[in-house]
Amino acid sequence: MRRLLQIARTGLASLALTLAFGGPLRAEGGTWTVERDVVTPSYAFIEPRTSDFNIDTVVLACEQADERRVVQLQLYLSNEGPLVPANARADRLKTNPRAEVSIDGRVFPIDILFAGDHVVLADETDRMFPGVSDRLLDSLQEGQVMKLRLDLVAEPGRDSDAFDGETVIDLRGADSRSVIAAVRRCGAESDLQSAALEPPHR
């Protein structure tokens, strides 16, 4: 877990610097905003339509992972953190939080990795690097509405498995599919490069 957190911190810090020099991390009108002036973009970001948490921006990012790259879902917060529901006390956060992504009713359990005021969401690991699976990315690219549900706070007298709320992201923008496909190509290109460097099987 410490290894994963360090990886998350490194990748997120790199993305934060890139966005800081390129302009403020704000999505435009609830649609995906993609990295500009590059052949293959390494990130795109969007503002939630609604959220019960202090989530400002959802980022789809292609991060370096040794000689490969992985695609991650990342959350940037509206304050210094931690990630909490509205009006919740940070001292009541669970040791083992729970989360799921629902896209048009199809549910994907996901892990939450915390790195300061950044959060990484992953449903698989690639050589210990947290990432998003192809099946989740397929749904994200083809879907209409994504709902992120989080169970972060321990509430006495309340169902311990109940979610604290949800964040809704509208995927129906005109360029949504092409933007997500573009970020996915970033990871696919690294896979092709790695394959080209591997010695032939004898």
C-alpha positions as CSV (number, residue, x, y, z in Angstrom):
1,M,0.0,0.0,0.0
2,R,2.8,2.4,0.8
3,R,4.3,1.7,-2.7
4,L,0.9,2.5,-4.3
5,L,0.6,5.8,-2.3
6,Q,4.0,6.9,-3.3
7,I,3.2,6.2,-7.0
8,A,0.0,8.1,-6.7
9,R,1.7,11.1,-5.1
10,T,4.4,11.2,-7.8
11,G,2.0,10.9,-10.7
12,L,-0.5,13.4,-9.3
13,A,2.2,15.9,-8.4
14,S,3.4,15.8,-12.0
15,L,-0.1,16.3,-13.4
16,A,-0.7,19.2,-11.0
17,L,2.4,21.0,-12.2
18,T,1.5,20.4,-15.8
19,L,-1.9,21.9,-15.2
20,A,-0.6,24.7,-13.1
21,F,1.6,25.9,-15.9
22,G,-1.1,25.4,-18.6
23,G,-3.8,27.2,-16.7
24,P,-6.1,26.6,-13.7
25,L,-7.6,23.2,-13.2
26,R,-11.2,24.0,-14.2
27,A,-13.4,22.2,-16.6
28,E,-15.4,24.1,-19.1
29,G,-19.2,24.0,-18.7
30,G,-19.4,20.4,-17.5
31,T,-17.7,18.9,-20.6
32,W,-14.3,17.2,-20.9
33,T,-11.3,19.5,-21.4
34,V,-8.4,17.7,-23.0
35,E,-4.6,18.5,-22.9
36,R,-3.8,20.9,-25.7
37,D,-1.0,21.2,-28.2
38,V,0.0,17.6,-28.1
39,V,-0.4,14.7,-30.6
40,T,-1.6,12.2,-27.9
41,P,-3.1,13.9,-24.8
42,S,-2.2,12.4,-21.4
43,Y,-5.1,13.8,-19.5
44,A,-8.6,15.2,-19.7
45,F,-10.7,16.7,-16.9
46,I,-14.4,17.5,-16.2
47,E,-16.4,19.1,-13.4
48,P,-19.1,16.9,-11.8
49,R,-22.7,17.8,-12.5
50,T,-23.5,17.3,-8.8
51,S,-21.6,16.1,-5.8
52,D,-22.2,15.4,-2.1
53,F,-18.4,15.7,-1.6
54,N,-15.7,18.3,-1.8
55,I,-14.8,17.1,-5.3
56,D,-13.9,19.9,-7.7
57,T,-12.6,18.1,-10.8
58,V,-12.5,14.5,-12.1
59,V,-9.4,13.7,-14.2
60,L,-8.8,10.8,-16.6
61,A,-5.0,10.6,-16.7
62,C,-2.4,8.5,-18.4
63,E,0.5,8.1,-15.9
64,Q,4.0,6.8,-16.3
65,A,4.5,3.4,-14.6
66,D,8.1,2.3,-15.1
67,E,8.5,1.5,-18.8
68,R,4.7,1.5,-19.3
69,R,1.8,3.8,-18.7
70,V,-1.5,3.3,-16.8
71,V,-4.8,5.1,-17.1
72,Q,-6.2,6.4,-13.8
73,L,-9.3,8.2,-12.6
74,Q,-8.2,11.0,-10.3
75,L,-10.1,13.4,-8.1
76,Y,-9.0,16.9,-7.3
77,L,-10.6,18.6,-4.3
78,S,-12.2,22.0,-3.9
79,N,-10.1,22.5,-0.7
80,E,-6.9,21.2,1.0
81,G,-8.7,17.9,1.9
82,P,-9.3,15.4,3.1
83,L,-12.0,14.0,0.8
84,V,-15.2,14.1,2.9
85,P,-19.0,14.5,2.4
86,A,-20.4,17.9,2.8
87,N,-20.7,19.0,6.5
88,A,-18.9,15.8,7.7
89,R,-16.2,15.7,10.3
90,A,-12.8,14.6,9.1
91,D,-12.0,12.9,12.4
92,R,-14.8,10.3,11.7
93,L,-13.2,9.0,8.4
94,K,-13.1,5.3,8.1
95,T,-9.8,3.4,8.1
96,N,-11.0,1.3,5.2
97,P,-13.3,3.4,3.0
98,R,-15.4,1.9,0.2
99,A,-16.3,3.1,-3.2
100,E,-17.9,2.1,-6.5
101,V,-18.5,3.5,-9.9
102,S,-21.8,3.1,-11.6
103,I,-22.1,3.8,-15.4
104,D,-25.6,3.6,-16.7
105,G,-26.4,1.1,-13.9
106,R,-23.3,-1.1,-14.4
107,V,-21.4,-1.2,-11.2
108,F,-17.6,-1.4,-10.7
109,P,-16.1,-1.8,-7.2
110,I,-13.0,0.4,-7.0
111,D,-10.2,1.1,-4.5
112,I,-9.4,4.5,-3.1
113,L,-5.8,5.7,-2.8
114,F,-5.2,9.0,-0.9
115,A,-2.3,11.4,-1.7
116,G,-2.8,14.7,0.2
117,D,-5.7,16.6,-1.5
118,H,-5.6,14.2,-4.5
119,V,-7.3,10.9,-4.8
120,V,-6.7,8.0,-7.1
121,L,-9.5,5.6,-8.1
122,A,-8.5,2.1,-9.4
123,D,-10.2,-1.2,-10.1
124,E,-7.0,-3.0,-11.1
125,T,-3.2,-2.9,-10.6
126,D,-0.6,-3.3,-13.3
127,R,2.7,-4.5,-11.7
128,M,1.6,-2.7,-8.4
129,F,0.6,0.5,-10.2
130,P,-3.1,1.4,-9.7
131,G,-5.1,1.9,-12.8
132,V,-8.5,1.6,-14.5
133,S,-9.4,-1.6,-16.3
134,D,-10.3,-1.8,-20.0
135,R,-13.9,-2.9,-19.2
136,L,-14.4,0.2,-17.0
137,L,-12.9,2.4,-19.7
138,D,-15.2,0.8,-22.3
139,S,-18.2,1.7,-20.2
140,L,-16.9,5.2,-19.5
141,Q,-16.4,5.8,-23.3
142,E,-19.8,4.4,-24.3
143,G,-21.8,5.5,-21.3
144,Q,-24.1,8.5,-20.6
145,V,-23.9,9.1,-16.8
146,M,-21.2,8.0,-14.3
147,K,-22.0,8.0,-10.6
148,L,-19.2,7.8,-8.1
149,R,-20.5,6.5,-4.7
150,L,-18.3,6.8,-1.6
151,D,-18.5,5.4,1.9
152,L,-16.0,7.4,3.9
153,V,-17.4,8.3,7.3
154,A,-18.2,6.1,10.3
155,E,-21.6,7.2,11.6
156,P,-22.8,5.7,14.9
157,G,-26.3,4.1,14.6
158,R,-26.1,4.1,10.8
159,D,-25.7,1.2,8.4
160,S,-22.0,0.7,8.2
161,D,-22.2,-0.3,4.5
162,A,-24.3,2.7,3.4
163,F,-22.7,5.2,1.0
164,D,-22.3,8.8,2.2
165,G,-23.5,10.1,-1.1
166,E,-22.5,10.3,-4.8
167,T,-20.9,12.4,-7.4
168,V,-22.6,12.5,-10.8
169,I,-20.6,13.1,-14.0
170,D,-22.4,13.7,-17.3
171,L,-20.7,11.7,-20.2
172,R,-23.1,12.9,-22.9
173,G,-21.0,15.8,-24.2
174,A,-20.5,15.9,-28.0
175,D,-16.8,15.1,-27.7
176,S,-16.9,12.8,-24.7
177,R,-16.2,9.6,-26.6
178,S,-13.3,11.0,-28.7
179,V,-11.7,12.6,-25.6
180,I,-11.7,9.4,-23.6
181,A,-10.5,7.5,-26.6
182,A,-7.6,9.9,-27.0
183,V,-6.4,9.5,-23.4
184,R,-6.7,5.7,-23.8
185,R,-4.3,5.9,-26.8
186,C,-1.6,7.2,-24.5
187,G,-1.6,4.0,-22.6
188,A,-2.0,1.9,-25.7
189,E,1.0,3.5,-27.3
190,S,3.2,2.6,-24.3
191,D,2.0,-1.0,-24.5
192,L,2.9,-1.2,-28.2
193,Q,6.4,0.3,-27.5
194,S,7.0,-2.2,-24.7
195,A,6.0,-5.1,-27.0
196,A,8.4,-3.8,-29.7
197,L,11.3,-3.9,-27.3
198,E,10.6,-7.5,-26.1
199,P,12.8,-10.1,-27.6
200,P,11.1,-12.6,-30.0
201,H,9.9,-15.9,-28.6
202,R,11.9,-18.9,-29.6
